[in-house]
Amino acid sequence: MEGDDISMNRSSPAISLASRRVMASQVSVPPSGTAPHPSPDSVPEGGAANGNLLRTPLVMNAQPLRCSPPWLRHDMRYPAVMTPPPCAAPSEMITPDVNQTYTHGEDLDPEVVPNFEMSFESFEDAFLFYKKYAGRVGFPIKKNRKRGTTGKDFCCSLEGKHNTKVQDGDRKTSKTSKRDGCKAMVCAREARGGGRVFFTRIVFEHNHKLNPTPSMTKRMRAHKVEDLSVMNLVDTMHASQVPYPNVMRVLRSVAGGVENLHLTERDIQNRRAAHVREERMDDIPKLLAFFRECKANNPQFFYEFQLDDKNVVKNVFWSHASQQGDYADYSSVVTFDTTYRTNQYSVPLAMFVGFNNKLQNVVFGQALLRDERADTFEWLFKQFRACMGGKDPIVIFTDQDSSIEKAINLVFEKTYHRYCRWHVTNKFRNELNQLNTQHPGLSETLTSVINHPLRPIEFEQAWAAMLDKYEVHESKVLMKLYDERNMWVGAYFKEIFCGTMTSTQRSESVNSTVKHGYCDNSTAIHEFAKSFLELLAHNKEKEAEEEFNSQAPVIASTFYGYDNQLSRVYTRAVYKVFVSRLKSSTAFRVRPDPDKAGYYLVKHTRPPTDFPWLCHEFWVKAVVNEEIPEESEFNCECMRIEHTGMFCPHLLCVLTNLQVAHIPSRYIPKRYTRNAREATPFDRHDKVYVGPSGDTKASRMLELLPDWCALQQKSVMSSEGVAKCKELLRQALQVVDQIPHDLGPPNAALGVAHDLDPPAAASGVPVGQNHVVSASAPPISSTKGSRTKGVEGVDLPAPHFKRPQGKNRKRCCKRCNKSGHNITTCGREAPPPKRPRGRPVGSGTRKRKGSYESDDTQDDLASEMEDDENK
């Protein structure tokens, strides 16, 4: 047993390393006045000493161990205890000799070492030679004192001593100067009479170590190599908002490794900062120059400014030729919304957004507005209407801003104005969440009431039934929603064509794309305008891709005659939505009306019983004229074909039952067909680069690309080939610069509305009827979401608001102004469940549980699906 105890204590992991160190310290030195430790041989085998060897309590006054523990004797399993880390050698502890000098090695090429026999044509050539020598040896250089006009000194950058006026106790940073009084230098003198330049004094000795490695020399200012092509690549990546780590990866890949890269990470960061400072300078003149360029590329480009009393740009609206062409095709439904954090001046971005025949987002025009007042929106809508040739949209969706509503009533007199469903419900998001917490099931009921009822009378009946069921007659939130029902509930404007939009969700999608891929809150205005043109080009590429993929004939989902017809007429995206409706129609049954010919009653086979209004039977009118199919008449009680332009499942169920072979053209909107584009009297391309023979800029570049690639591949195989290639390219550039351009339209017919004259703009003097735009940058906007407002007539930036932190920070409920809970949990002991992600209750875009059909839900889901594909 005792032998087993010793074996256990030797190998058991229960004894920690720290305990063993304590035990070893107690064993090593016996206390004074005690008998010496007996040797291991004097301990009798099998005695009690061995059994209790490691059972002695580890206390300061305990009897020390009679022998060293077995694990302490030559045990190599714990080298950290036995072997200490290496220490500095005594020679390394000596302070370096101040008289020690350093110079280049003997293996250095003598041709790069300065001597008195060398001569140069100028002082600059002499400096470049000494710079090359310094780069090979590994020390920085600079041009020192000028000795008149006949001599100059080039010395090590570490020469002299730095005189500071900051005391050591007042120093804010620990960084000091590297200058230590180095004497290395060369003196260059010009021969009498203006001849060549010679070295008259050369000092090779340095009092500091030399660093000839490339990783050290590229950090010296004198030896930094800034290749113009590499810098242009860096600027291009910065302009494209490429993240800094990705920029470094590209440069390392191009250079063949970080050791071959002559730039440091700090150089790239400084280059980016310099690029940002340069872009922010002269923002308005650069914006005007960009607009002039767009006007030169296509005279159809439209832009207009609104100036303040100091002739500083207040609002700006612009629209490219491609956007005006899209408006000519798809101007029936428009959403208007503003977003923020797109530029460095916090100027809100306003956009007119619609959708094309492929159910993709299209932007008709955009503006940057300093404020969001009624007169500003009135000016914007007038400019938009003038740009589009006085053509008004059928319906426009906005948020509940009273300034926007007032401006729309003044400008778009023939346009129906409706509220965005999402904005209406989001305005009362917290209150609706609290109601849903107090009355479970209210969320699904409210969503079904908003989406399903067919007519205003049915909506009011369903609304009253909802109030009675949950006893929420006194809810102020529901009262406000009910008072504005005519502006946002679809049951009150089903006869108005709205397409697949019942909210500004497409504007929100474009806003997200702009802010996440093309700009941020530090972007200059002229850079934002350029980035927006790139966004339009990207959208055109997506549209072209979808159109190219739609060229192949679509296989009809069934053998019905009308299905085969619509598969050839509809675009691929629209037909996909039609197929889903056709599949939903199989859940209905048809019963003809015995009293009225041509009328049918359509009902769901398994209607849900949660809400009584979901058990509705739909009247469908279908009068088929087989002799003249174009005179056939179809109509449904749900009015979806009038509201969205697409067939509802009820009508498709009747068409299938009657075996209809042809759909009249009046039931197929042109905007959903493959030939939706209208003929315009102007060129839709934003950049018209066409030569006299019809060739484009891209075709010319493709023609030169093979020869350029072959020249590059053969030249890089030898240094002589690279030098000869560079010489020939310089000569070719000089020749090409003398040839006049013949690509693009002439710049004569620009018709620019505004001009920029910096001297006059500084004084704000008007020139004729056209105002002179001031070159001054606009002030930071204080929008309707700011906490403070500027003085009347002066727009002030919103001050930085800092919330109290730590113990001073106290959250209170907005309803009862008490801490410990929020407005959602007010009046309840247990917190409510978290609200699901997505749009709020009642927005109509989240399909309710157990529902089979709603008025606009399927349309919203289809449009959201297209939005997700376009992001």
Helices and strands as residue ranges (DSSP letters): H 2-11, H 17-28, G 40-42, H 48-51, G 70-72, H 79-82, G 90-93, G 110-112, E 119-120, H 123-137, E 141-147, E 151-156, G 168-170, E 185-190, E 197-203, H 214-217, G 221-223, H 228-239, H 244-255, G 258-260, H 265-280, H 283-297, E 302-307, E 313-319, H 321-329, E 333-339, E 349-355, E 361-369, H 374-387, E 395-398, H 402-411, E 416-419, H 421-427, H 429-438, H 442-451, H 456-470, H 476-483, H 485-488, G 490-492, H 505-517, H 525-549, H 561-569, H 572-584, G 585-587, E 588-592, E 599-604, G 612-615, E 618-623, G 629-631, E 633-636, H 640-644, H 649-658, G 665-667, G 670-672, H 697-715, H 719-737, H 758-763, G 806-808, H 857-870
